Amino acid sequence: MKHLHPPGWAAAKGYANGIAARGTQIFVGGQIGWNGQQVFESDDFIAQTAQALRNIADVLKEAGAGPEHMVRMTWYIVDRVEYNARLKELGEAYRSVMGRNFPAMTCVQVAALVEELAKVEIEVTAVLPDAE
């Protein structure tokens, strides 16, 4: 996997501008802040985000992959004001699950998510390198 950062660009903080990778592609459908039994344990944005990230890590593990194999992550949030106000907590929650693995990311605010109680939904693409 190779991070793509054009010369002269300011450093990307908490994400990559682009990634080139070769191997088995893994597509993780949008994960929300409920547990494996589809029960929300919290209505807090940070707690839901941490749970969604744990869900992603669990799906990646099923494919023999981990957070280090993520190449793209798309976040759908219902409140960008809360997202921006809680960036420090969000970063801590992210790193506690995903470590310092920062794929190419997009984050958009949406009017609502399909699950009424969900405050965040995150989808991931990962690439498990070919065996050498």
C-alpha positions in Angstrom: 0.0 0.0 0.0 1.3 3.5 -0.9 0.0 6.8 0.4 -0.4 9.4 -2.3 0.5 12.9 -1.2 1.3 15.4 -4.0 4.5 17.4 -3.5 3.9 20.8 -1.9 0.5 19.9 -0.4 -0.1 20.6 3.3 0.0 17.5 5.5 -3.2 15.6 5.7 -4.3 15.3 9.3 -6.2 12.2 10.3 -6.7 10.9 6.7 -4.8 10.2 3.5 -5.3 12.2 0.3 -5.1 8.9 -1.6 -3.9 5.3 -1.4 -2.7 2.9 -4.1 -3.0 -0.8 -3.2 -3.0 -4.2 -4.8 -4.7 -7.4 -3.5 -8.0 -8.8 -2.4 -10.6 -6.0 -2.0 -12.8 -6.0 1.0 -16.0 -3.9 1.1 -17.5 -3.3 4.5 -21.1 -2.1 4.3 -22.2 0.9 6.4 -21.7 0.1 10.1 -23.7 2.0 12.7 -23.4 2.3 16.5 -25.3 -0.8 17.5 -23.7 -4.0 18.7 -23.7 -7.4 17.0 -27.2 -8.1 18.1 -28.4 -4.8 16.5 -29.0 -3.1 19.8 -27.9 0.5 20.5 -26.2 0.6 23.9 -25.9 4.4 23.8 -27.3 7.4 22.1 -24.0 9.3 22.5 -22.3 10.2 19.2 -18.8 9.2 20.4 -20.0 5.9 21.9 -21.9 5.1 18.7 -18.8 6.0 16.6 -16.6 3.7 18.7 -19.1 0.9 18.3 -19.3 1.4 14.6 -15.5 1.3 14.4 -15.4 -1.9 16.4 -18.0 -3.4 14.0 -15.8 -2.5 11.1 -12.8 -4.1 12.8 -14.8 -7.2 13.4 -15.8 -7.5 9.7 -12.3 -6.8 8.6 -11.1 -9.6 10.9 -13.5 -12.0 9.2 -11.6 -11.4 6.0 -8.2 -11.8 7.7 -7.6 -8.1 7.5 -7.2 -5.3 10.0 -7.4 -1.5 10.2 -4.0 -1.3 8.6 -5.6 -2.6 5.4 -8.2 0.2 5.1 -7.8 2.3 1.9 -11.1 4.2 2.0 -13.6 5.3 4.6 -16.8 7.2 4.2 -18.6 8.7 7.2 -22.2 9.8 7.2 -23.1 11.9 10.2 -26.4 13.6 11.2 -24.8 16.5 13.0 -21.7 18.2 11.7 -21.7 20.8 14.5 -21.4 18.0 17.1 -18.8 16.2 15.0 -16.6 19.3 14.9 -17.2 20.2 18.5 -16.1 16.7 19.6 -13.1 16.1 17.3 -10.7 15.5 20.2 -12.9 12.8 21.7 -13.6 11.4 18.2 -9.9 11.1 17.5 -9.3 9.3 20.8 -12.1 6.8 20.0 -10.8 6.3 16.5 -7.3 5.6 17.6 -8.4 3.3 20.3 -10.0 1.0 17.7 -8.2 1.7 14.5 -4.8 2.8 15.7 -2.9 5.3 13.6 -4.2 3.9 10.3 -5.7 6.8 8.3 -7.2 5.8 4.9 -8.5 8.2 2.3 -11.7 9.6 4.0 -14.8 11.5 3.2 -17.3 12.8 5.8 -20.7 14.2 4.9 -23.7 15.3 6.9 -27.0 13.7 6.0 -30.5 14.6 6.9 -31.1 11.2 8.6 -29.9 7.6 8.6 -32.1 4.6 7.9 -31.9 3.5 11.6 -33.6 6.3 13.5 -31.4 6.1 16.6 -28.1 6.1 14.5 -25.9 9.2 14.7 -23.2 7.9 12.4 -22.7 5.3 9.7 -19.3 4.4 8.3 -18.4 2.3 5.3 -14.9 1.0 4.5 -13.0 -0.4 1.6 -9.8 -2.4 2.5 -7.2 -4.2 0.5 -5.5 -7.3 1.8 -2.2 -7.5 -0.1 -1.5 -10.5 -2.3 0.8 -13.1 -0.7 4.4 -12.7 -1.9 
